[in-house]
Every structure is written in structure tokens, then in C-alpha cells.
Amino acid sequence: MCVSDQITAKELRAFAGHFATGVAVVTTQSPEGELCGVTINAVTSLSLDPPLFLICLDHKSNTLGALLASGHFGLHFLAREQTEVSRIFASKQANKFETVGYTMGAFGSPLLDGVLAAAECTLSEICQGGDHTIIIGEVAKVHVHGGEPLLYHRGAYAALECERLVA
């Protein structure tokens, strides 16, 4: 018996929603020059040596095909005031970059303005995981700006509202 057959997608979303995540945007440029991007929260640091990050993109994502064809992507961690940026890249709107500031990175991916941090990555490995493609990218360059993160928790945007703990 497969355990996943016992729960619905709605139940899984309710469970997963209790894990607060940062909000990230993945960007790339197709070989034809089209700028693509999507909001994600399935992202994690994978390895320090070599420097790897793991992201997951829905098989239906327009950004996925462009990323696989280009072999590079930008990974951005959004700042707490970038809720609208997250919404734009989560939408199906045609030109997501029309109202969002960016510069082109060294490897050809657009890098968004105002983010906490951005990494320029090259495609290292891909594998399939259910309805998503798991992308492992090697981090080639980082841009760290700092600030407070935009979070997502239980279906809504959130922000840190606590004192920092001293380690």
C-alpha cells in the first residue's frame, strides 16, 4: 500500500503550509532571448563543496523549458517589501519583467533589483520528482545585499516580527 494514496492534495498542502518558507524567484533567459521567471519556495542549499543549490519547478512551468535550454539561472531571495514581485512571478502574465527592475548577470540570467541576495547558477543535474523537476545548480557567483526576508506561511505572506536570538 502506498501511503500517499491515503491523503489528498488539499491535505498535503495544509500540512506543508505549516512550514514557513522564504520566497524565492528563479529567472533565466532562453536561447532565443526570452526572459522567464517564476516564484518558488522549494529551494535549499545542497552542498558547500561544490557549491550547490536545489530548486524544484513544476513540469508545466514556462520557466523550466527555458532553464533547461539555457543551462543557467538566477536564484533570488525576496525582501519583505517584495510581495508584489512575488505575485508577478507567480502569475501567468506575459511580460513579467516589464515593471520589475533587473540587470543581466554574467551568465545571461536576469538579476532582480532589491532582493536580499541573488546567486548566478549553472545547471548541474536534473531529476524527476512527481509533478516537479528537481534542478541542481552550481553556484558560480553570489550577490548579498541583506535586509529582512519575505516569508510564506499557511497560504499567506508573512514577515519576521521577533527579536533576533544571539547564537
N, C-alpha and C positions, 0 to 999 in steps of 0.2 A: 504494500500500500504506500502510495506517495503522499507525504504529509501535506504538500502544497495543494492537493486536491480537496483538502478539508476546509480551506479558507477562501474567501472571495477577495477580489482586487480591492474592494472597498475596505474590508477588514485589514488587509495588509497596509493600505495607505494610512488608516487610522493608527495602526501600530507604529509604522515608520515615522509618522508625523510627530511623534513624541520625542524624537531625537532631533534636537536643534542642530541646524547646519549653517554653515556660511553660504553665501550666494556667490556664484561664480559665473562668468561668461567666457565661452570659448569662441575665438574668432579665427578665421583663415581667409585666404584668397584662392579661388580656384585657378587652375592653369589658364583659363580664359579671362581672368581679371575680375571676376565677380567676387565682391566682399560678402562673406557669410558669417553668421554668428548665432549663438543660442545660449540661453540661460540654463545652468545646470546646478545641481547640488551634489551630484555623485562624483566626487573628486577626493583624492587622497594622496599624500606623499607616500611613495612606494620604496624608494631607496636613496641613500646618500651617495653610495659609490657603486655603480654610476648614479648620477642624479636623475631620478625617475619620478614622474607623477602619473597617476592612473585617473582616467576620466571615463565616464560611461555616457554614450549617446544612443538615443532611440534609433532603431533601424529606419524609421520614417523621417528622421531629421534631414533637412536640406543641407545642413552644415556637414553632416557625416560624409557624403559623397565628395564634397569639395576638399575636406580634410584628407581623405584617403588619396585623392588625386594629387594634391599639392605636396603632401608629406610633411607639413608643418602647421603649427597652430600657436595662437596666443592664449594664455590662461590668465584670467583676471579675477582677483578677489575684490568684490564691490564694497564701497564705503557706505556707511549707514544712510547717507543722504542720496544714494543712487537707486532708490526704489523704482523710479521711472525708467532708468536704464535697464533694470532687470525686467520690467514689464515689456519694454520694447523688444528685447531679445527673446523673450518668452512668447511673443506674438508671431503670427504668420504674415505680418506686414512685409511689403515688398522691399523697400529700401530702408533697412534698419539703421544704416549709418548716416542717413540724411540729417538727423537732428542731434547726433552724438559726436562729440569731438574725439578725434583719434589721429595718430601718426602711424606711418608704416614702419614696422620693425625690420631689423637686419635680415630676417629670413623670409620676408614677404607677407607676414600676417599683420593686420591692423592691430594697433595697441591703443586701448581706450584711455581717454583722459580722466583724471580724478579718481582713479582706483587706489585701493590700499597698496596693492602690489600686482605686478604682471610678470609672467615668465614667457620667454620665447622657447618653444619646444619643437623638436623634430620627431617625427613618427618613428617609434622603435619596434613595437609589436601590436598586433590586434588579435582578439579572440572573441568568440560569440558567447553571450550570456543571456539566454531567454530572449526577450524582445529588445535587447540592447547590444551594442558593440562595445567591447572594452578596449580602450585605446591606452597604450602605454607610450608616453612621450619622454624623450630625453631632454632635460632642461639645458639649454645652451646659453641662456642669458637671463638675468633677473633684473627687475626694476622695483625697488622697495620705496614706497612713499610714506607709509604709516597712516594712522587715523583709527577710527572706530569702525568695526565691521557691520555690514548688513547681514542680518540673520533671518532664517526661515524656521518657523516652529508652529506645528498644528494648523497648517494651511494659511498662515499669515506671516507677514514680515514682522520682524522684531529687532530690538537693539539691546545692547548691554545696558543695564541700569543698576550696576553694582560697583562696589569699591574693588579695586584690584587687590588680589591677595599677594602678599610678598612670599616668594619661594625661599 
